[in-house]
Each structure stands twice: as structure tokens, then as C-alpha cells.
Amino acid sequence: MIHTEKQGNNVRLLGTTRLDPPEREWIDKYREIREHLWHATFRRQRLLNLVSNKAWYMGFDSLLCTIASEQTMENEYFCHDVRESFKYEVENMTDETEQNSDVEVVEYSCEKLVLRLVKSYVLSKLDGKYQLKWKEVQGSLKEKEYREKKAKIAKSAFLDVRSRTEKSDFINYFASTICSVSQRMNEESFEKLTRDLYEDTDKVRTLTMLALSANS
């Protein structure tokens, strides 16, 4: 596979990868990524993860920490692609459906739980600080304010997470800030999330930044 990118009048070779004959499922996934994701850099990382047989979110920690936020979590195409990825890889999510935090995550999934924790945090801050709820502003003049304030909260948390490169700093932030809002989970899920937070910190940090982008 040859991956290129048009830059001005030139076509730049970004990389080559040799592939074994793919299975039908792999071909369908490749086509899905190419057709449904809009942001070139995001799409490229998803494709690289696919051909390398890596989890869909791998490599995004480096991208999110080195590329300006204007090109990632503040970019409409990038945020669209994060939402689409969570939708198809983790669980269905609509842009403005206010998740019911009383619904318990029965089967543990780090990706799903981080996504729900982040969404609950953003919506809780939005309601507590600005008294804004989607069901109360939908279709009104306040809808624009809702979206702007929501993006502001998500961006602030995103930059906080991105700046916490030390393991202990991120763990403390995640536990004291993201987890500061109520979220129903069973004891097993709580123990597994705690374990992942300490033993697979980079994964949780990456998922947190992606989830904030999806909720911006």
C-alpha cells in the first residue's frame, strides 16, 4: 500500500506498507474509514492502525500533543471523525444527546467508560456554570451559546490533559476533575478503570483527549 498526500502542485510520498492478502472484513473496514472520515491526518492514522493491526486510538496521543489544537479538537472535520470513530468502535453517540449518568456500564470497556465520564463532566460543567441544557435550548436563540460554551469547557479540559505529560499529574487530574461528577458504575468497572489508569495511563490519557474532542 502506498500512502501519498497532495501538497500544492506536488504529491508527497508519506509511506509504504506491504500487506498480506486481506480478509473481507478488513477490506470493508478500510473502505469505511476512507469514505466516512474527513480529516486527512485523522484518516491517515486510522488507516495506519488498521494495516498495523493496532487499536483504533493508537498514535493519537502523539498527534494531539504535537499538532496545534486549532487543527485537531477545534477543527470541525477532526471532531467529526472522532465522533464517528467512537460511534462505530465504542458506542453510538449523537452530538447533543445528554447521556443519562444513571445508566450503568454493565460490561467493562475502558473506551466506553472514559467516553461517558468525559461527556458527563462536560455536560455537568455546562449546566452548573452556565445553566445550559440541550433540551432547554434546542431550537432557541441560546443554542449557539450552548455550543460555544460546551466547546470552551471541552477545550479547557483538553489543554489541561495535554499539558499533564507526567503520569502522576494526569492521574491526579483525571481522578479529581474528570471524575468529579457523578457516574454510576459497578465495583468491578471501578476497579478495572483504576487499574487501567495506573497501569495503562497513556491509553486512558489518549482516550480522554479524544473524548473531549468528540464532546467539543
Contacts in CASP RR format, 6 or more apart in sequence:
PFRMAT RR
TARGET T0000
AUTHOR 0000-0000-0000
METHOD contacts of the structure
MODEL  1
MIHTEKQGNNVRLLGTTRLDPPEREWIDKYREIREHLWHATFRRQRLLNL
VSNKAWYMGFDSLLCTIASEQTMENEYFCHDVRESFKYEVENMTDETEQN
SDVEVVEYSCEKLVLRLVKSYVLSKLDGKYQLKWKEVQGSLKEKEYREKK
AKIAKSAFLDVRSRTEKSDFINYFASTICSVSQRMNEESFEKLTRDLYED
TDKVRTLTMLALSANS
1 16 0 8 1.000
1 17 0 8 1.000
1 18 0 8 1.000
1 19 0 8 1.000
1 51 0 8 1.000
2 13 0 8 1.000
2 15 0 8 1.000
2 16 0 8 1.000
3 13 0 8 1.000
3 14 0 8 1.000
3 15 0 8 1.000
3 16 0 8 1.000
3 17 0 8 1.000
3 44 0 8 1.000
3 47 0 8 1.000
3 48 0 8 1.000
4 11 0 8 1.000
4 12 0 8 1.000
4 13 0 8 1.000
4 14 0 8 1.000
5 11 0 8 1.000
5 12 0 8 1.000
5 14 0 8 1.000
5 40 0 8 1.000
5 44 0 8 1.000
6 12 0 8 1.000
14 44 0 8 1.000
17 48 0 8 1.000
17 51 0 8 1.000
17 52 0 8 1.000
19 51 0 8 1.000
22 30 0 8 1.000
26 50 0 8 1.000
29 50 0 8 1.000
30 47 0 8 1.000
30 50 0 8 1.000
32 88 0 8 1.000
33 43 0 8 1.000
33 46 0 8 1.000
33 47 0 8 1.000
33 50 0 8 1.000
34 43 0 8 1.000
34 47 0 8 1.000
36 84 0 8 1.000
37 43 0 8 1.000
37 46 0 8 1.000
37 80 0 8 1.000
37 81 0 8 1.000
37 84 0 8 1.000
37 85 0 8 1.000
38 77 0 8 1.000
38 80 0 8 1.000
38 81 0 8 1.000
39 75 0 8 1.000
39 77 0 8 1.000
39 78 0 8 1.000
39 80 0 8 1.000
39 81 0 8 1.000
41 63 0 8 1.000
41 67 0 8 1.000
41 71 0 8 1.000
41 78 0 8 1.000
42 77 0 8 1.000
42 78 0 8 1.000
42 81 0 8 1.000
42 82 0 8 1.000
43 81 0 8 1.000
45 59 0 8 1.000
45 60 0 8 1.000
45 63 0 8 1.000
46 56 0 8 1.000
46 81 0 8 1.000
46 85 0 8 1.000
48 54 0 8 1.000
49 55 0 8 1.000
49 56 0 8 1.000
49 57 0 8 1.000
49 58 0 8 1.000
49 59 0 8 1.000
50 56 0 8 1.000
56 85 0 8 1.000
56 89 0 8 1.000
57 85 0 8 1.000
57 111 0 8 1.000
57 203 0 8 1.000
57 206 0 8 1.000
57 207 0 8 1.000
57 210 0 8 1.000
58 206 0 8 1.000
59 206 0 8 1.000
60 206 0 8 1.000
60 209 0 8 1.000
60 210 0 8 1.000
61 202 0 8 1.000
61 205 0 8 1.000
61 206 0 8 1.000
61 209 0 8 1.000
63 72 0 8 1.000
64 72 0 8 1.000
64 73 0 8 1.000
64 162 0 8 1.000
64 206 0 8 1.000
64 209 0 8 1.000
64 210 0 8 1.000
64 213 0 8 1.000
65 162 0 8 1.000
65 165 0 8 1.000
69 155 0 8 1.000
69 158 0 8 1.000
69 159 0 8 1.000
69 162 0 8 1.000
71 78 0 8 1.000
72 78 0 8 1.000
72 213 0 8 1.000
73 79 0 8 1.000
73 82 0 8 1.000
73 154 0 8 1.000
73 155 0 8 1.000
73 158 0 8 1.000
73 209 0 8 1.000
73 212 0 8 1.000
73 213 0 8 1.000
73 216 0 8 1.000
74 151 0 8 1.000
74 155 0 8 1.000
74 216 0 8 1.000
78 213 0 8 1.000
79 213 0 8 1.000
79 214 0 8 1.000
79 216 0 8 1.000
82 210 0 8 1.000
82 211 0 8 1.000
82 213 0 8 1.000
82 214 0 8 1.000
83 93 0 8 1.000
83 95 0 8 1.000
83 214 0 8 1.000
85 210 0 8 1.000
86 93 0 8 1.000
86 111 0 8 1.000
86 115 0 8 1.000
86 210 0 8 1.000
86 211 0 8 1.000
86 214 0 8 1.000
87 93 0 8 1.000
89 111 0 8 1.000
90 109 0 8 1.000
90 111 0 8 1.000
90 112 0 8 1.000
90 115 0 8 1.000
91 112 0 8 1.000
91 115 0 8 1.000
93 99 0 8 1.000
93 115 0 8 1.000
93 119 0 8 1.000
93 214 0 8 1.000
96 134 0 8 1.000
96 138 0 8 1.000
97 134 0 8 1.000
98 123 0 8 1.000
98 133 0 8 1.000
98 134 0 8 1.000
98 135 0 8 1.000
99 116 0 8 1.000
99 119 0 8 1.000
99 120 0 8 1.000
99 123 0 8 1.000
101 116 0 8 1.000
101 120 0 8 1.000
101 181 0 8 1.000
101 182 0 8 1.000
101 183 0 8 1.000
101 184 0 8 1.000
102 184 0 8 1.000
103 184 0 8 1.000
104 184 0 8 1.000
104 185 0 8 1.000
104 186 0 8 1.000
105 112 0 8 1.000
105 113 0 8 1.000
105 116 0 8 1.000
105 185 0 8 1.000
105 186 0 8 1.000
105 189 0 8 1.000
106 186 0 8 1.000
108 188 0 8 1.000
108 189 0 8 1.000
108 192 0 8 1.000
108 193 0 8 1.000
110 192 0 8 1.000
110 193 0 8 1.000
110 196 0 8 1.000
110 200 0 8 1.000
110 203 0 8 1.000
110 204 0 8 1.000
110 207 0 8 1.000
111 207 0 8 1.000
113 185 0 8 1.000
113 189 0 8 1.000
113 193 0 8 1.000
114 193 0 8 1.000
114 204 0 8 1.000
114 207 0 8 1.000
114 208 0 8 1.000
114 211 0 8 1.000
115 207 0 8 1.000
115 211 0 8 1.000
115 214 0 8 1.000
116 183 0 8 1.000
117 178 0 8 1.000
117 179 0 8 1.000
117 181 0 8 1.000
117 183 0 8 1.000
117 211 0 8 1.000
118 157 0 8 1.000
118 178 0 8 1.000
118 208 0 8 1.000
118 211 0 8 1.000
118 212 0 8 1.000
118 214 0 8 1.000
118 215 0 8 1.000
119 211 0 8 1.000
119 215 0 8 1.000
120 181 0 8 1.000
120 182 0 8 1.000
120 183 0 8 1.000
121 157 0 8 1.000
121 177 0 8 1.000
121 178 0 8 1.000
121 179 0 8 1.000
121 180 0 8 1.000
121 181 0 8 1.000
122 150 0 8 1.000
122 153 0 8 1.000
122 154 0 8 1.000
122 157 0 8 1.000
122 212 0 8 1.000
122 215 0 8 1.000
123 133 0 8 1.000
123 150 0 8 1.000
124 181 0 8 1.000
125 153 0 8 1.000
125 181 0 8 1.000
126 132 0 8 1.000
126 133 0 8 1.000
126 146 0 8 1.000
126 149 0 8 1.000
126 150 0 8 1.000
126 153 0 8 1.000
127 133 0 8 1.000
129 149 0 8 1.000
129 153 0 8 1.000
130 145 0 8 1.000
130 149 0 8 1.000
132 142 0 8 1.000
132 145 0 8 1.000
132 146 0 8 1.000
132 149 0 8 1.000
132 150 0 8 1.000
134 146 0 8 1.000
136 142 0 8 1.000
137 143 0 8 1.000
137 145 0 8 1.000
137 146 0 8 1.000
150 215 0 8 1.000
150 216 0 8 1.000
151 216 0 8 1.000
154 212 0 8 1.000
154 213 0 8 1.000
154 215 0 8 1.000
154 216 0 8 1.000
155 212 0 8 1.000
155 216 0 8 1.000
157 177 0 8 1.000
157 178 0 8 1.000
157 212 0 8 1.000
158 209 0 8 1.000
158 212 0 8 1.000
158 213 0 8 1.000
158 216 0 8 1.000
160 173 0 8 1.000
160 177 0 8 1.000
161 170 0 8 1.000
161 173 0 8 1.000
161 174 0 8 1.000
161 205 0 8 1.000
161 208 0 8 1.000
161 209 0 8 1.000
161 212 0 8 1.000
162 209 0 8 1.000
164 170 0 8 1.000
164 173 0 8 1.000
164 205 0 8 1.000
167 201 0 8 1.000
170 201 0 8 1.000
170 204 0 8 1.000
170 205 0 8 1.000
171 197 0 8 1.000
171 198 0 8 1.000
171 201 0 8 1.000
174 197 0 8 1.000
174 204 0 8 1.000
174 205 0 8 1.000
174 208 0 8 1.000
175 197 0 8 1.000
178 208 0 8 1.000
185 193 0 8 1.000
196 203 0 8 1.000
196 204 0 8 1.000
197 204 0 8 1.000
END
